[in-house]
């Protein structure tokens, strides 16, 4: 029987970790992800899990410890945010290129500078091309569900890549919401035992990790790594189907909200989707055909599926909670526009940079964007790259 509870997103992820019971967790505290290893270290102290908890001196060391543990054959996890993820940068690429299915809880926070501790997506978006699978979570429930699925996805024999599950700092990480937990036994059975084929402590099959890769082999190894990301598409959907059977909750690459007959739509990631849904319901009550495409899986990027979902929309606004510094828009916008390049007809598109450093985005803000889209869908677009709510 599932347990109905009230808890923060951080606690929900920590409970998912406890239920999975990794062999190793290595972590260094950084706001707003600190609570995750804090909760988990208490589970270790209370002997609720048989996990080796490794406190380290920095986030770079945390990921380095994760690399060593996972390479040795241990199921390994960590959590971080913002500058902590940035300090892991070198090791993120090493983890992906050595095909180590480490699971990381990324609690999204603005990346310095200026110094800021509030939510935006500059940290995980900065790591979007590091070779990690990326899944994003609108609610505390999704953060919990996504983390349980993540471990099974990453460890699949056809994938073998690290994975990060993202949620918005403070907005979901610290806010308390109703949540439905699965029984411990069900989660353990769903994830299963970690049984790697190759690992450093297997004396029957000696291997090495991290050797110098000469020009004659490097490209082939990167192609194999890319194949793991390609393979993860099918695995993500397969795991989602299996998860629906034990939870009743359905997941895919994205969520379509009142999109079927929409004239205009938003595309966005994480907690702002809840705000957008409220705005859509209000505007639908007034007879306005507006909708939402909420991206759940950003890596691998579901290009064809997104193009199909948006093919009949007249105008789309892609909302980036991250400035791409390309002078042409944010990273989500670039990906969505690329996905729609071959569509015929294709929607008109604009980009809104919003919510940087935790700037509030309200239902009224979303309604204002929809009103602009409804007005501009039959006009020539003058400005594609826009900011929402910036002063001056």
KOLBAGU-68613 format. One record per residue (C-alpha): residue in three letters; x negated, y, z negated. Coordinates in steps of 0.02 Angstrom, whole numbers, plus 50000, padded with zeros to 5 digits. Layout:
% KOLBAGU-68613
<ALA <X Y Z>>;
...
This chain:
% KOLBAGU-68613
<UNK <50000 50000 50000>>;
<UNK <49931 50170 50050>>;
<UNK <49899 50297 49912>>;
<UNK <49970 50472 49927>>;
<UNK <49855 50601 49849>>;
<UNK <49810 50785 49847>>;
<UNK <49628 50830 49873>>;
<UNK <49503 50939 49964>>;
<UNK <49424 50892 50129>>;
<UNK <49256 50868 50045>>;
<UNK <49328 50746 49919>>;
<UNK <49423 50655 50056>>;
<UNK <49261 50626 50154>>;
<UNK <49169 50573 49996>>;
<UNK <49306 50446 49961>>;
<UNK <49292 50380 50139>>;
<UNK <49106 50359 50108>>;
<UNK <49140 50268 49944>>;
<UNK <49263 50151 50028>>;
<UNK <49138 50112 50167>>;
<UNK <48997 50094 50038>>;
<UNK <48840 50130 50139>>;
<UNK <48673 50055 50092>>;
<UNK <48588 50225 50082>>;
<UNK <48641 50407 50067>>;
<UNK <48507 50541 50077>>;
<UNK <48559 50722 50051>>;
<UNK <48509 50898 50002>>;
<UNK <48642 51022 49941>>;
<UNK <48701 51168 50047>>;
<UNK <48865 51265 50036>>;
<UNK <49000 51217 50083>>;
<UNK <48953 51032 50103>>;
<UNK <48872 51014 49930>>;
<UNK <49025 50933 49852>>;
<UNK <49013 50780 49965>>;
<UNK <48846 50715 49899>>;
<UNK <48896 50780 49726>>;
<UNK <49052 50672 49724>>;
<UNK <48959 50526 49799>>;
<UNK <48815 50535 49675>>;
<UNK <48945 50520 49537>>;
<UNK <49013 50363 49619>>;
<UNK <48835 50294 49618>>;
<UNK <48810 50342 49435>>;
<UNK <48976 50261 49389>>;
<UNK <48925 50103 49485>>;
<UNK <49076 50114 49599>>;
<UNK <48960 50084 49747>>;
<UNK <48800 49987 49770>>;
<UNK <48715 50126 49868>>;
<UNK <48539 50195 49855>>;
<UNK <48562 50384 49833>>;
<UNK <48407 50479 49888>>;
<UNK <48396 50662 49831>>;
<UNK <48266 50752 49936>>;
<UNK <48181 50922 49945>>;
<UNK <48259 50985 50107>>;
<UNK <48381 50943 50244>>;
<UNK <48237 50898 50361>>;
<UNK <48185 50771 50230>>;
<UNK <48365 50710 50213>>;
<UNK <48376 50667 50398>>;
<UNK <48199 50595 50394>>;
<UNK <48251 50480 50252>>;
<UNK <48408 50432 50349>>;
<UNK <48300 50387 50499>>;
<UNK <48188 50274 50396>>;
<UNK <48333 50190 50307>>;
<UNK <48437 50160 50464>>;
<UNK <48285 50099 50560>>;
<UNK <48252 49975 50419>>;
<UNK <48427 49903 50443>>;
<UNK <48527 50001 50313>>;
<UNK <48695 50083 50349>>;
<UNK <48654 50265 50310>>;
<UNK <48749 50428 50285>>;
<UNK <48721 50610 50244>>;
<UNK <48811 50778 50240>>;
<UNK <48759 50957 50279>>;
<UNK <48809 51128 50344>>;
<UNK <48741 51278 50438>>;
<UNK <48555 51308 50409>>;
<UNK <48543 51133 50337>>;
<UNK <48592 51060 50505>>;
<UNK <48472 51181 50590>>;
<UNK <48329 51121 50478>>;
<UNK <48369 50943 50534>>;
<UNK <48354 50994 50718>>;
<UNK <48197 50896 50761>>;
<UNK <48261 50741 50673>>;
<UNK <48433 50751 50756>>;
<UNK <48349 50719 50924>>;
<UNK <48242 50580 50851>>;
<UNK <48395 50493 50777>>;
<UNK <48487 50498 50944>>;
<UNK <48339 50447 51052>>;
<UNK <48297 50299 50939>>;
<UNK <48481 50245 50944>>;
<UNK <48511 50249 50757>>;
<UNK <48698 50255 50712>>;
<UNK <48684 50372 50563>>;
<UNK <48848 50453 50505>>;
<UNK <48844 50638 50456>>;
<UNK <48981 50744 50380>>;
<UNK <48958 50919 50452>>;
<UNK <49054 51052 50356>>;
<UNK <49053 51194 50482>>;
<UNK <48977 51358 50425>>;
<UNK <48907 51509 50515>>;
<UNK <48724 51492 50561>>;
<UNK <48612 51630 50494>>;
<UNK <48588 51771 50534>>;
<UNK <48651 51881 50464>>;
<UNK <48671 51772 50309>>;
<UNK <48849 51710 50295>>;
<UNK <48926 51560 50206>>;
<UNK <49096 51555 50292>>;
<UNK <49164 51446 50432>>;
<UNK <49124 51455 50614>>;
<UNK <49057 51324 50733>>;
<UNK <48885 51391 50774>>;
<UNK <48799 51251 50678>>;
<UNK <48876 51098 50761>>;
<UNK <48892 51184 50930>>;
<UNK <48707 51221 50922>>;
<UNK <48679 51033 50906>>;
<UNK <48800 50987 51045>>;
<UNK <48664 50926 51163>>;
<UNK <48559 50833 51034>>;
<UNK <48634 50665 51082>>;
<UNK <48754 50649 50934>>;
<UNK <48936 50602 50956>>;
<UNK <49042 50745 50888>>;
<UNK <49219 50730 50819>>;
<UNK <49315 50880 50750>>;
<UNK <49451 50882 50616>>;
<UNK <49600 50999 50598>>;
<UNK <49653 50942 50423>>;
<UNK <49588 50852 50269>>;
<UNK <49681 50698 50327>>;
<UNK <49593 50703 50495>>;
<UNK <49423 50726 50412>>;
<UNK <49454 50569 50310>>;
<UNK <49524 50468 50456>>;
<UNK <49389 50527 50576>>;
<UNK <49247 50480 50459>>;
<UNK <49311 50303 50438>>;
<UNK <49325 50283 50626>>;
<UNK <49157 50366 50656>>;
<UNK <49055 50229 50573>>;
<UNK <49136 50094 50679>>;
<UNK <49112 50196 50838>>;
<UNK <48928 50235 50808>>;
<UNK <48881 50057 50761>>;
<UNK <48965 49975 50912>>;
<UNK <48835 49874 51008>>;
<UNK <48874 49969 51168>>;
<UNK <48851 50139 51085>>;
<UNK <48717 50138 50949>>;
<UNK <48713 50327 50929>>;
<UNK <48723 50443 50778>>;
<UNK <48888 50531 50747>>;
<UNK <48943 50689 50657>>;
<UNK <49119 50722 50593>>;
<UNK <49153 50908 50579>>;
<UNK <49278 51007 50475>>;
<UNK <49291 51194 50437>>;
<UNK <49198 51254 50284>>;
<UNK <49310 51312 50141>>;
<UNK <49465 51312 50254>>;
<UNK <49480 51123 50241>>;
<UNK <49325 51073 50141>>;
<UNK <49385 51161 49982>>;
<UNK <49572 51184 50012>>;
<UNK <49682 51050 49931>>;
<UNK <49808 50963 50045>>;
<UNK <49921 50812 50037>>;
<UNK <49831 50660 50104>>;
<UNK <49864 50475 50124>>;
<UNK <49719 50361 50078>>;
<UNK <49700 50184 50140>>;
<UNK <49665 50044 50015>>;
<UNK <49480 50012 49985>>;
<UNK <49493 49833 50047>>;
<UNK <49574 49885 50211>>;
<UNK <49438 50014 50247>>;
<UNK <49299 49889 50209>>;
<UNK <49376 49760 50324>>;
<UNK <49405 49889 50461>>;
<UNK <49225 49950 50462>>;
<UNK <49149 49778 50430>>;
<UNK <48970 49736 50386>>;
<UNK <48826 49824 50472>>;
<UNK <48726 49689 50562>>;
<UNK <48598 49770 50678>>;
<UNK <48511 49661 50805>>;
<UNK <48344 49753 50789>>;
<UNK <48275 49832 50631>>;
<UNK <48105 49861 50555>>;
<UNK <48123 49733 50415>>;
<UNK <48169 49591 50533>>;
<UNK <48010 49488 50539>>;
<UNK <48085 49375 50673>>;
<UNK <48088 49518 50801>>;
<UNK <47949 49644 50768>>;
<UNK <47987 49818 50836>>;
<UNK <47921 49995 50816>>;
<UNK <48011 50161 50804>>;
<UNK <47951 50328 50868>>;
<UNK <47804 50278 50980>>;
<UNK <47738 50399 51111>>;
<UNK <47841 50379 51270>>;
<UNK <47736 50405 51426>>;
<UNK <47806 50479 51587>>;
<UNK <47828 50307 51663>>;
<UNK <47960 50259 51533>>;
<UNK <48033 50418 51456>>;
<UNK <48164 50449 51590>>;
<UNK <48230 50270 51585>>;
<UNK <48247 50281 51396>>;
<UNK <48345 50444 51411>>;
<UNK <48457 50363 51541>>;
<UNK <48492 50219 51423>>;
<UNK <48532 50345 51285>>;
<UNK <48652 50435 51402>>;
<UNK <48735 50269 51441>>;
<UNK <48771 50247 51256>>;
<UNK <48865 50413 51260>>;
<UNK <48959 50360 51416>>;
<UNK <49005 50194 51334>>;
<UNK <49067 50283 51178>>;
<UNK <49217 50351 51275>>;
<UNK <49300 50180 51284>>;
<UNK <49244 50134 51109>>;
<UNK <49320 50292 51033>>;
<UNK <49489 50249 51108>>;
<UNK <49475 50065 51059>>;
<UNK <49433 50109 50878>>;
<UNK <49576 50236 50875>>;
<UNK <49698 50098 50928>>;
<UNK <49633 49984 50791>>;
<UNK <49645 50125 50664>>;
<UNK <49826 50160 50712>>;
<UNK <49870 49980 50668>>;
<UNK <49807 50000 50489>>;
<UNK <49862 50180 50460>>;
<UNK <50006 50222 50576>>;
<UNK <49909 50378 50630>>;
<UNK <49871 50399 50815>>;
<UNK <49712 50479 50883>>;
<UNK <49636 50511 51054>>;
<UNK <49512 50628 51135>>;
<UNK <49628 50774 51100>>;
<UNK <49803 50819 51043>>;
<UNK <49932 50897 51157>>;
<UNK <50056 51006 51063>>;
<UNK <50212 51061 51159>>;
<UNK <50107 51061 51317>>;
<UNK <50219 50963 51437>>;
<UNK <50319 51111 51504>>;
<UNK <50206 51254 51445>>;
<UNK <50168 51400 51562>>;
<UNK <50019 51457 51458>>;
<UNK <49910 51367 51331>>;
<UNK <49768 51382 51207>>;
<UNK <49621 51263 51194>>;
<UNK <49529 51260 51028>>;
<UNK <49446 51155 50894>>;
<UNK <49472 51118 50707>>;
<UNK <49582 51205 50579>>;
<UNK <49642 51351 50687>>;
<UNK <49751 51222 50776>>;
<UNK <49869 51226 50626>>;
<UNK <49887 51415 50642>>;
<UNK <49916 51398 50829>>;
<UNK <50052 51266 50802>>;
<UNK <50148 51384 50687>>;
<UNK <50136 51522 50817>>;
<UNK <50193 51404 50954>>;
<UNK <50345 51347 50854>>;
<UNK <50396 51528 50823>>;
<UNK <50376 51576 51006>>;
<UNK <50463 51420 51068>>;
<UNK <50613 51469 50960>>;
<UNK <50617 51629 51065>>;
<UNK <50615 51528 51226>>;
<UNK <50433 51561 51271>>;
<UNK <50341 51413 51351>>;
<UNK <50177 51405 51258>>;
<UNK <50070 51257 51207>>;
<UNK <49906 51194 51135>>;
<UNK <49768 51073 51179>>;
<UNK <49670 51034 51022>>;
<UNK <49501 50955 51059>>;
<UNK <49456 50813 50940>>;
<UNK <49309 50734 51033>>;
<UNK <49182 50859 51100>>;
<UNK <49041 50735 51130>>;
<UNK <49067 50637 51238>>;
<UNK <49162 50772 51330>>;
<UNK <49327 50703 51403>>;
<UNK <49317 50804 51564>>;
<UNK <49441 50709 51674>>;
<UNK <49570 50689 51538>>;
<UNK <49565 50875 51496>>;
<UNK <49585 50921 51679>>;
<UNK <49738 50808 51690>>;
<UNK <49815 50881 51531>>;
<UNK <49796 51061 51591>>;
<UNK <49830 51040 51777>>;
<UNK <50006 51116 51773>>;
<UNK <49968 51261 51656>>;
<UNK <49970 51433 51738>>;
<UNK <49847 51516 51619>>;
<UNK <49733 51451 51482>>;
<UNK <49641 51542 51343>>;
<UNK <49495 51444 51272>>;
<UNK <49455 51499 51095>>;
<UNK <49274 51482 51037>>;
<UNK <49231 51498 50852>>;
<UNK <49052 51516 50911>>;
<UNK <48961 51643 51018>>;
<UNK <48864 51551 51153>>;
<UNK <48747 51700 51185>>;
<UNK <48760 51666 51372>>;
<UNK <48838 51837 51407>>;
<UNK <48976 51738 51491>>;
<UNK <49074 51658 51349>>;
<UNK <49067 51522 51218>>;
<UNK <49015 51338 51236>>;
<UNK <49192 51266 51231>>;
<UNK <49244 51387 51368>>;
<UNK <49098 51334 51479>>;
<UNK <49144 51150 51460>>;
<UNK <49331 51175 51489>>;
<UNK <49302 51285 51641>>;
<UNK <49185 51155 51712>>;
<UNK <49316 51019 51682>>;
<UNK <49444 51118 51782>>;
<UNK <49327 51163 51927>>;
<UNK <49393 51026 52042>>;
<UNK <49576 51049 51995>>;
<UNK <49692 51112 52130>>;
<UNK <49782 51218 52087>>;
<UNK <49682 51268 51935>>;
<UNK <49743 51377 51791>>;
<UNK <49683 51553 51767>>;
<UNK <49563 51555 51620>>;
<UNK <49500 51677 51489>>;
<UNK <49389 51654 51337>>;
<UNK <49414 51725 51163>>;
<UNK <49270 51728 51039>>;
<UNK <49355 51729 50869>>;
<UNK <49333 51697 50683>>;
<UNK <49144 51720 50676>>;
<UNK <49077 51718 50499>>;
<UNK <49248 51672 50431>>;
<UNK <49347 51818 50507>>;
<UNK <49532 51782 50475>>;
<UNK <49642 51726 50619>>;
<UNK <49828 51735 50582>>;
<UNK <49987 51675 50666>>;
<UNK <50014 51853 50726>>;
<UNK <49843 51853 50810>>;
<UNK <49886 51693 50903>>;
<UNK <50056 51762 50954>>;
<UNK <49969 51918 51022>>;
<UNK <49856 51809 51130>>;
<UNK <50005 51712 51197>>;
<UNK <50095 51874 51240>>;
<UNK <49942 51931 51338>>;
<UNK <49934 51764 51430>>;
<UNK <50119 51770 51474>>;
<UNK <50094 51945 51544>>;
<UNK <49933 51909 51638>>;
<UNK <49978 51739 51713>>;
<UNK <50051 51826 51865>>;
<UNK <49920 51963 51875>>;
<UNK <49739 51977 51928>>;
<UNK <49622 51946 51780>>;
<UNK <49512 52096 51743>>;
<UNK <49411 52030 51597>>;
<UNK <49374 51846 51562>>;
<UNK <49252 51857 51414>>;
<UNK <49341 51933 51265>>;
<UNK <49326 51956 51077>>;
<UNK <49474 51939 50959>>;
<UNK <49492 52059 50812>>;
<UNK <49322 52144 50823>>;
<UNK <49310 52324 50764>>;
<UNK <49238 52469 50863>>;
